[in-house]
Amino acid sequence: MTQNQRSLLLGAGILSLVLVVGAALFAVSGLYNFAADAPHTALVQSIIEVARDRSVESRADGIAVPKLNDAGLIADGASHYDAMCTGCHLAPGLKENEMRPGMNPKPPILADFPADDPAEQFWIVKHGLKMTGMPAWGTTHTDAEIWEIVAFLQKIHSLSPEKYHALIKAAPHPEDEMGDMDMGH
């Protein structure tokens, strides 16, 4: 190894050490505001979004998606969604509630977006997302129940409030099986 290569390697090692020590000092300083009512800086928000999206994409790759067009599957998923998800993600026609303004990041209103990749939706519903408030429903629900929710999520963007409520009224109600645990209404 030449003197230039040793110097370059030493410089890279010192720079790495300075960056690690600097990051540690920043972390323990308390300078970064983690309050839910204070938004992240644009740089931090961008880093979080890229890291989250890549994490989900890489983990969802290879998940076999079943047929999701079955009306019964969608209705069952709508019932689960109504019982567990509306507090954060709202239902078609709802614009806000008392909880969402204090959440950071604010959960997406899923009815406002086109259908997403079902394998990625399955992974998110099953495993949740750290530091977002999105729980890992796979700890309390079977894969079949999670696929029901995903089947519904594939249709939510096309439902009017009236069609959503008709679907909920006609569907079985998982909260009947879970007791009186109300997750969002």
LOZABA-137066 format. One record per atom (N, C-alpha, C, O, CB): x negated, y, z; residue in one letter. Coordinates in steps of 0.001 Angstrom, whole numbers, padded with zeros to 6 digits, always signed. Glycine has a CB too. Layout:
<lummis>
XYZa...
</lummis>
This chain:
<lummis>
-000854-001168+000000m+000000+000000+000000m-000905+001238+000000m-001870+001321+000760m+000974-000006+001232m-000577+002171-000851t-001393+003380-000961t-001057+004358+000154t-000039+004224+000832t-001190+004047-002327t-001917+005330+000329q-001693+006373+001345q-000408+007135+001047q+000334+007467+001972q-002893+007354+001401q-000128+007418-000221n+001110+008112-000607n+002344+007298-000221n+003316+007845+000298n+001118+008391-002122n+002301+006009-000472q+003435+005146-000137q+003645+005089+001371q+004782+005137+001840q+003220+003731-000695q+002552+004986+002139r+002653+004987+003607r+003236+006295+004105r+004086+006299+004996r+001276+004751+004247r+002791+007391+003546s+003298+008708+003948s+004781+008834+003631s+005554+009344+004442s+002512+009829+003247s+005171+008372+002459l+006576+008410+002062l+007424+007542+002986l+008499+007962+003416l+006736+007949+000606l+006957+006356+003289l+007665+005445+004193l+007770+006041+005594l+008835+005975+006209l+006953+004082+004249l+006703+006612+006102l+006711+007252+007411l+007676+008431+007426l+008430+008607+008383l+005300+007716+007792l+007656+009232+006372g+008576+010375+006279g+010030+009929+006276g+010873+010540+006932g+008286+011186+005020g+010323+008856+005531a+011690+008324+005484a+012108+007799+006857a+013249+007984+007281a+011801+007200+004427a+011184+007151+007539g+011484+006640+008876g+011740+007767+009865g+012675+007694+010662g+010343+005766+009374g+010916+008810+009819i+011108+009956+010715i+012427+010663+010406i+013157+011029+011327i+009928+010949+010590i+012746+010862+009118l+014010+011491+008734l+015195+010669+009237l+016166+011224+009751l+014087+011658+007205l+015115+009353+009088s+016192+008480+009575s+016356+008614+011081s+017480+008718+011573s+015910+007012+009204s+015266+008614+011810l+015314+008757+013264l+015915+010102+013665l+016741+010168+014575l+013910+008609+013861l+015502+011174+012989v+016044+012508+013279v+017555+012536+013024v+018305+013108+013816v+015332+013587+012415v+018000+011926+011933l+019437+011892+011623l+020214+011107+012675l+021275+011552+013113l+019670+011276+010236l+019710+009961+013083v+020380+009146+014100v+020437+009897+015434v+021488+009948+016072v+019652+007791+014277v+019311+010477+015854v+019277+011230+017119v+020198+012441+017023v+020907+012754+017979v+017824+011680+017461v+020196+013126+015880g+021077+014287+015695g+022545+013899+015768g+023340+014591+016404g+020791+014961+014359g+022910+012793+015119a+024296+012321+015158a+024693+011936+016581a+025805+012229+017020a+024486+011121+014208a+023779+011276+017302a+024066+010894+018694a+024247+012126+019568a+025170+012179+020380a+022939+010012+019258a+023388+013101+019414l+023508+014336+020200l+024814+015057+019886l+025475+015572+020788l+022314+015266+019927l+025181+015093+018620f+026453+015716+018232f+027623+014970+018867f+028557+015590+019374f+026605+015737+016692f+027570+013643+018840a+028658+012831+019393a+028826+013060+020890a+029951+013190+021372a+028404+011351+019122a+027733+013109+021621v+027840+013265+023080v+028041+014716+023500v+028358+014981+024659v+026597+012713+023754v+027862+015653+022584s+027999+017069+022929s+029448+017483+023160s+029714+018450+023874s+027401+017922+021838s+030381+016755+022558g+031788+017135+022681g+032175+018277+021751g+033265+018833+021885g+032089+017524+024102g+031316+018633+020822l+031603+019751+019918l+032757+019464+018962l+033522+020368+018625l+030369+020092+019122l+032885+018212+018524y+033948+017906+017570y+035272+017794+018312y+035370+017078+019308y+033641+016598+016794y+036279+018494+017832n+037597+018525+018463n+038425+017329+017985n+038775+017241+016808n+038329+019861+018145n+038734+016414+018903f+039538+015246+018572f+041017+015429+018914f+041767+014453+018896f+038999+014039+019291f+041450+016632+019219a+042856+016877+019533a+043730+016565+018322a+043382+016900+017190a+043066+018338+019985a+044860+015925+018572a+045761+015565+017476a+046360+016798+016802a+046770+016728+015643a+046878+014664+017992a+046416+017919+017508d+046992+019114+016901d+045953+020008+016222d+046271+021127+015822d+047725+019905+017948d+044726+019530+016089a+043676+020250+015365a+043251+019395+014177a+042760+018283+014372a+042450+020572+016298a+043426+019878+012962p+043068+019050+011801p+041571+018831+011701p+040777+019621+012212p+043575+019690+010519p+041198+017746+011035h+039788+017480+010755h+039268+018559+009797h+040045+019195+009085h+039593+016044+010149h+037965+018752+009787t+037371+019603+008766t+037557+018918+007415t+037780+017709+007360t+035855+019878+009061t+037468+019670+006343a+037661+019104+005009a+036654+017991+004726a+037006+016970+004135a+037542+020200+003946a+035401+018185+005147l+034368+017174+004922l+034691+015885+005676l+034626+014795+005106l+032993+017708+005354l+035038+016010+006952v+035364+014830+007759v+036593+014131+007180v+036612+012904+007082v+035611+015225+009241v+037614+014892+006798q+038830+014307+006219q+038499+013540+004942q+039019+012445+004725q+039876+015406+005925q+037652+014097+004106s+037258+013420+002860s+036510+012122+003141s+036766+011098+002508s+036385+014346+002001s+035594+012172+004084i+034827+010967+004433i+035752+009887+004977i+035635+008722+004598i+033728+011298+005469i+036667+010261+005858i+037615+009302+006435i+038473+008678+005332i+038656+007461+005305i+038516+009992+007494i+039000+009502+004423e+039871+008992+003367e+039137+008023+002444e+039668+006966+002103e+040442+010148+002556e+037933+008375+002043v+037160+007487+001163v+036844+006174+001887v+037018+005092+001325v+035845+008180+000699v+036383+006278+003126a+036033+005069+003887a+037264+004185+004098a+037185+002967+003932a+035411+005451+005254a+038403+004788+004464r+039638+004027+004690r+040094+003358+003402r+040386+002162+003389r+040752+004943+005236r+040157+004131+002313d+040645+003578+001049d+039760+002444+000553d+040272+001419+000102d+040725+004670-000008d+038453+002606+000627r+037541+001554+000190r+037648+000329+001095r+037578-000802+000614r+036098+002073+000170r+037815+000541+002390s+037951-000576+003324s+039186-001406+002982s+039112-002632+002901s+038035-000063+004777s+040315-000736+002784v+041556-001445+002469v+041428-002152+001118v+041780-003325+000998v+042759-000466+002457v+040928-001448+000109e+040787-002051-001222e+039930-003318-001176e+040290-004336-001768e+040173-001040-002201e+038814-003253-000484s+037919-004414-000472s+038508-005576+000315s+038268-006732-000034s+036568-004030+000115s+039261-005304+001350r+039839-006384+002147r+041113-006954+001531r+041457-008111+001773r+040130-005890+003543r+041811-006150+000738a+043038-006618+000093a+042744-007368-001204a+043594-008098-001714a+043967-005442-000188a+041546-007182-001726d+041167-007859-002960d+041255-009371-002763d+040657-009921-001838d+039738-007446-003400d+041990-010019-003621g+042112-011468-003532g+043349-011951-002781g+043611-013154-002747g+040904-012020-002877g+044114-011042-002179i+045360-011463-001525i+046362-011824-002613i+046643-011021-003502i+045930-010336-000580i+046895-013032-002535a+047883-013498-003515a+049239-012896-003177a+049766-013108-002085a+047964-015059-003540a+049792-012154-004104v+051075-011482-003901v+052203-012397-004366v+052217-012812-005524v+051121-010124-004661v+053146-012718-003486p+054283-013542-003905p+055278-012712-004719p+055117-011499-004853p+054985-014163-002675p+056288-013360-005253k+057357-012656-005957k+058115-011813-004926k+058558-012323-003897k+058325-013666-006701k+058255-010520-005217l+058827-009593-004238l+060165-009002-004682l+060660-008077-004038l+057850-008475-003968l+060763-009504-005760n+062001-008915-006280n+063271-009520-005722n+064363-009093-006099n+062026-009040-007751n+063170-010493-004843d+064342-011157-004285d+065143-010185-003411d+064581-009559-002512d+063920-012397-003467d+066429-010057-003663a+067281-009109-002937a+067317-009404-001436a+067321-008479-000624a+068700-009141-003504a+067342-010680-001066g+067353-011037+000353g+066056-010651+001047g+066067-010185+002186g+067598-012525+000515g+064945-010845+000359l+063638-010470+000886l+063585-008955+001116l+063107-008493+002152l+062510-010918-000080l+064077-008197+000144i+064081-006729+000243i+064988-006276+001381i+064622-005380+002141i+064540-006092-001090i+066160-006879+001508a+067087-006509+002584a+066491-006821+003957a+066606-006017+004883a+068427-007245+002413a+065859-007980+004088d+065211-008315+005351d+064099-007316+005669d+063942-006885+006812d+064647-009744+005303d+063334-006957+004645g+062273-005971+004832g+062822-004612+005219g+062230-003912+006040g+061448-005846+003573g+063952-004233+004633a+064590-002950+004979a+065001-002935+006442a+064866-001916+007120a+065820-002691+004082a+065495-004046+006920s+065894-004134+008318s+064694-003989+009253s+064761-003289+010263s+066604-005459+008579s+063598-004658+008902h+062361-004509+009689h+061883-003053+009655h+061534-002478+010686h+061246-005455+009148h+061873-002473+008455y+061419-001092+008298y+062269-000148+009145y+061743+000731+009829y+061469-000673+006817y+063570-000337+009093d+064471+000529+009853d+064203+000421+011354d+064280+001418+012072d+065932+000171+009551d+063894-000769+011821a+063658-000984+013247a+062274-000531+013698a+062116-000094+014837a+063840-002438+013578a+061269-000627+012829m+059886-000438+013275m+059157+000752+012664m+058183+001227+013248m+059117-001656+012981m+059586+001243+011524c+058744+002170+010767c+059284+003588+010637c+058521+004512+010357c+058529+001628+009420c+060574+003774+010834t+061175+005078+010546t+060722+006187+011489t+060778+007362+011125t+062663+004964+010603t+060278+005839+012682g+059805+006869+013604g+058613+007622+013048g+058479+008826+013267g+059442+006252+014936g+057750+006925+012334c+056548+007552+011763c+056712+007883+010274c+056330+008967+009834c+055342+006631+011953c+057278+006953+009500h+057321+007103+008039h+058671+007589+007532h+058837+007807+006332h+056986+005788+007376h+059630+007761+008420l+060972+008244+008101l+061709+007299+007163l+061148+006321+006669l+060895+009626+007480l+062969+007611+006932a+063813+006845+006023a+064168+007751+004845a+064043+008971+004945a+065106+006311+006748a+064605+007171+003742p+065002+008030+002619p+066003+009099+003071p+066987+008804+003750p+065611+007181+001483p+065732+010328+002681g+066600+011451+003021g+066200+012203+004276g+066593+013357+004447g+067980+010969+003179g+065423+011576+005165l+064978+012275+006371l+063722+013078+006041l+062849+012602+005316l+064706+011271+007537l+063634+014281+006568k+062486+015128+006262k+061529+015275+007438k+060340+015507+007219k+062959+016487+005825k+061992+015152+008657e+061096+015319+009799e+061806+014828+011055e+063026+014664+011064e+060652+016808+009956e+061043+014596+012103n+061606+014261+013411n+060727+014918+014468n+059804+015656+014122n+061693+012700+013626n+060990+014670+015738e+060240+015328+016812e+058823+014793+016978e+057957+015507+017486e+060979+015177+018111e+058568+013572+016569m+057272+012950+016807m+056230+013330+015754m+055081+013605+016101m+057428+011450+016845m+056598+013350+014512r+055639+013501+013416r+054820+014795+013441r+053635+014750+013111r+056365+013425+012129r+055392+015944+013818p+054563+017165+013799p+053330+017082+014697p+052338+017763+014438p+055397+018349+014221p+053374+016269+015733g+052238+016138+016641g+051268+015043+016259g+050331+014766+017008g+052727+015889+018015g+051464+014414+015118m+050590+013312+014706m+049523+013815+013733m+049800+014592+012820m+051415+012175+014058m+048292+013344+013960n+047194+013688+013068n+046287+012477+012947n+045625+012106+013916n+046407+014933+013583n+046242+011858+011784p+046851+012325+010554p+048359+012047+010548p+048835+011099+011172p+046180+011661+009350p+049081+012884+009840k+050528+012709+009731k+050799+011519+008815k+050274+011468+007703k+051220+014008+009188k+051607+010565+009262p+051902+009395+008418p+052613+009818+007135p+053417+010749+007154p+052766+008373+009190p+052331+009153+006040p+053019+009509+004798p+054506+009168+004879p+054899+008187+005511p+052375+008787+003602p+055313+009986+004235i+056736+009674+004088i+056809+008729+002888i+056749+009167+001739i+057642+010996+003882i+056937+007452+003161l+056769+006427+002128l+057806+006516+001017l+057530+006106-000111l+056831+005063+002753l+058990+007042+001309a+060014+007187+000278a+059631+008248-000754a+060214+008290-001837a+061352+007542+000915a+058666+009099-000435d+058256+010171-001348d+057173+009748-002339d+056772+010544-003188d+057763+011348-000553d+056695+008506-002244f+055603+008057-003096f+056026+006857-003931f+056858+006061-003495f+054376+007709-002254f+055459+006719-005134p+055754+005509-005922p+055187+004271-005228p+054353+004369-004327p+055171+005633-007357p+055652+003127-005664a+055180+001864-005085a+053663+001765-005191a+053074+002125-006211a+055844+000660-005788a+053048+001278-004136d+051594+001123-004087d+051256-000346-004320d+052148-001181-004466d+051015+001621-002718d+049980-000649-004353d+049511-002015-004542d+050051-002889-003403d+049747-002631-002239d+047949-002067-004597d+050848-003919-003722p+051453-004727-002660p+050432-005466-001791p+050667-005651-000597p+052397-005724-003268p+049315-005887-002362a+048285-006559-001559a+047706-005596-000536a+047459-005983+000606a+047163-007119-002461a+047487-004345-000932e+046976-003341-000002e+048021-003006+001063e+047687-002850+002237e+046561-002069-000761e+049276-002895+000655q+050334-002638+001639q+050409-003778+002652q+050537-003542+003853q+051700-002458+000936q+050328-005011+002161f+050355-006167+003061f+049221-006071+004077f+049440-006252+005274f+050249-007486+002260f+048015-005788+003602w+046864-005722+004491w+047050-004621+005535w+046759-004831+006712w+045579-005484+003685w+047528-003458+005116i+047725-002342+006055i+048784-002686+007090i+048576-002460+008282i+048125-001062+005302i+049915-003226+006656v+050982-003575+007609v+050501-004656+008570v+050780-004594+009767v+052251-004053+006860v+049791-005631+008057k+049325-006737+008902k+048249-006299+009894k+048306-006668+011067k+048786-007863+008033k+047281-005524+009442h+046107-005202+010266h+046114-003801+010864h+045313-003519+011755h+044876-005363+009452h+046996-002914+010401g+047031-001550+010902g+045817-000750+010443g+044961-001258+009719g+047109-001553+012415g+045757+000505+010873l+044637+001382+010524l+044170+002111+011776l+044951+002802+012431l+045042+002397+009412l+042909+001955+012098k+042340+002617+013274k+042487+004132+013175k+042433+004706+012087k+040862+002241+013438k+042669+004757+014311m+042715+006210+014454m+043813+006866+013612m+043681+008025+013221m+041381+006794+014079m+044896+006130+013330t+046020+006708+012600t+047339+006502+013335t+048338+007138+012999t+046106+006106+011209t+047352+005643+014309g+048606+005288+014966g+049321+004138+014268g+050351+003672+014756g+049517+006490+015025g+048793+003668+013128m+049417+002557+012398m+049062+001256+013100m+047906+000835+013102m+048956+002525+010901m+050091+000606+013711p+049803-000627+014450p+049550-001816+013525p+049904-001798+012346p+050954-000949+015388p+048939-002826+014081a+048706-004093+013381a+049918-004983+013637a+049975-005684+014647a+047368-004792+013861a+050887-004955+012722w+052112-005730+012922w+051866-007229+012774w+052738-008027+013115w+053181-005284+011935w+050709-007624+012278g+050389-009044+012163g+050217-009730+013500g+050208-010960+013565g+049146-009220+011360g+050081-008958+014575t+049979-009568+015900t+051337-010003+016429t+051412-010814+017352t+049335-008599+016875t+052416-009467+015851t+053757-009805+016332t+054682-010322+015236t+055810-010726+015517t+054380-008601+016976t+054215-010312+013991h+055054-010729+012874h+054305-011729+012003h+053082-011673+011871h+055497-009513+012040h+055062-012636+011418t+054477-013628+010518t+054128-012986+009174t+054600-011896+008851t+055446-014814+010313t+053308-013670+008409d+053007-013186+007061d+054281-013077+006227d+054424-012144+005438d+051998-014118+006367d+055205-014018+006395a+056462-013975+005637a+057246-012703+005973a+057800-012068+005075a+057322-015231+005936a+057299-012329+007239e+057998-011101+007631e+057285-009866+007080e+057935-008901+006679e+058105-011009+009165e+055982-009892+007060i+055229-008759+006515i+055477-008646+005016i+055602-007535+004501i+053713-008913+006802i+055552-009771+004303w+055874-009707+002873w+057277-009154+002644w+057513-008484+001638w+055751-011094+002238w+058218-009423+003562e+059548-008819+003449e+059444-007298+003498e+060075-006599+002705e+060478-009330+004573e+058648-006793+004430i+058456-005344+004550i+057825-004798+003269i+058248-003757+002764i+057568-005003+005784i+056826-005489+002746v+056171-005049+001510v+057166-005059+000348v+057161-004146-000477v+054955-005955+001185v+058008-006072+000278a+059019-006114-000790a+059906-004881-000709a+060234-004280-001733a+059880-007405-000690a+060294-004503+000497f+061094-003295+000671f+060297-002045+000281f+060825-001156-000386f+061579-003184+002123f+059039-001977+000694l+058207-000810+000369l+058059-000615-001139l+057875+000509-001606l+056825-000956+001007l+058139-001701-001894q+058066-001589-003348q+059305-000898-003927q+059273-000420-005061q+057902-002972-003972q+060384-000844-003162k+061651-000272-003634k+062037+001034-002952k+062896+001754-003462k+062748-001263-003434k+061424+001361-001808i+061887+002483-000992i+061927+003801-001766i+062829+004612-001556i+060997+002635+000220i+060975+004017-002642h+060907+005287-003369h+062094+005495-004306h+062377+006625-004704h+059622+005356-004162h+062787+004420-004660s+063908+004533-005590s+065269+004527-004888s+066308+004523-005550s+063852+003404-006592s+065267+004526-003553l+066533+004453-002813l+067032+005830-002403l+066286+006636-001847l+066372+003579-001577l+068284+006082-002681s+068932+007281-002140s+069225+007016-000671s+069221+005861-000247s+070251+007643-002931s+069476+008049+000108p+069847+007810+001511p+071062+006882+001631p+071122+006048+002534p+070142+009142+002211p+072015+007031+000730e+073224+006194+000778e+072888+004730+000496e+073377+003837+001189e+074270+006699-000236e+072060+004482-000515k+071680+003102-000836k+070849+002490+000300k+070990+001310+000618k+070886+003056-002165k+069990+003306+000900y+069191+002825+002030y+070108+002397+003174y+069952+001302+003715y+068203+003919+002510y+071059+003249+003547h+071949+002921+004666h+072837+001718+004347h+073131+000920+005238h+072820+004129+005021h+073265+001576+003097a+074056+000397+002707a+073209-000868+002821a+073690-001904+003279a+074597+000552+001259a+071956-000778+002405l+071050-001921+002505l+070824-002309+003961l+070827-003493+004296l+069710-001605+001827l+070630-001330+004817i+070412-001589+006246i+071656-002206+006867i+071562-003151+007651i+070036-000287+006989i+072811-001676+006520k+074066-002177+007092k+074308-003637+006705k+074837-004413+007501k+075247-001309+006628k+073919-004008+005483a+074155-005371+004994a+073082-006359+005445a+073283-007571+005363a+074229-005369+003486a+071951-005853+005919a+070806-006717+006244a+070904-007256+007665a+071582-006677+008514a+069489-005950+006071a+070219-008375+007916p+070083-008821+009301p+069253-007788+010063p+068507-007019+009457p+069422-010241+009377p+069380-007772+011356h+068694-006759+012159h+067688-007407+013087h+068073-008059+014058h+069698-005934+012965h+066369-007233+012796p+065347-007868+013622p+065360-007381+015062p+064928-008104+015959p+063992-007629+013027p+065848-006170+015301e+065877-005700+016688e+066848-006522+017532e+066714-006577+018754e+066264-004220+016740e+067838-007169+016877d+068718-008054+017616d+067936-009237+018174d+068248-009749+019249d+069863-008540+016725d+066905-009669+017424e+066064-010768+017858e+065029-010306+018874e+064548-011113+019669e+065378-011406+016666e+064677-009020+018863m+063607-008502+019708m+064136-007812+020961m+063355-007214+021702m+062751-007541+018922m+065409-007877+021209g+065962-007185+022359g+066248-005746+022003g+066579-005440+020858g+065015-007264+023554g+066125-004883+022948d+066460-003475+022740d+065248-002604+022447d+065259-001420+022783d+067169-002943+023945d+064208-003145+021834m+063021-002362+021517m+063314-001503+020292m+063356-002016+019174m+061789-003282+021271m+063515-000214+020487d+063824+000719+019402d+062546+001426+019012d+061928+002100+019836d+064925+001745+019819d+062144+001279+017760m+060862+001815+017325m+061007+003071+016466m+060072+003406+015738m+060105+000763+016559m+062117+003766+016516g+062097+004952+015701g+063380+005697+015479g+063361+006710+014779g+061593+004612+014463g+064475+005276+016015h+065674+006069+015754h+066073+006797+017011h+067064+007528+017013h+066830+005187+015251h
</lummis>
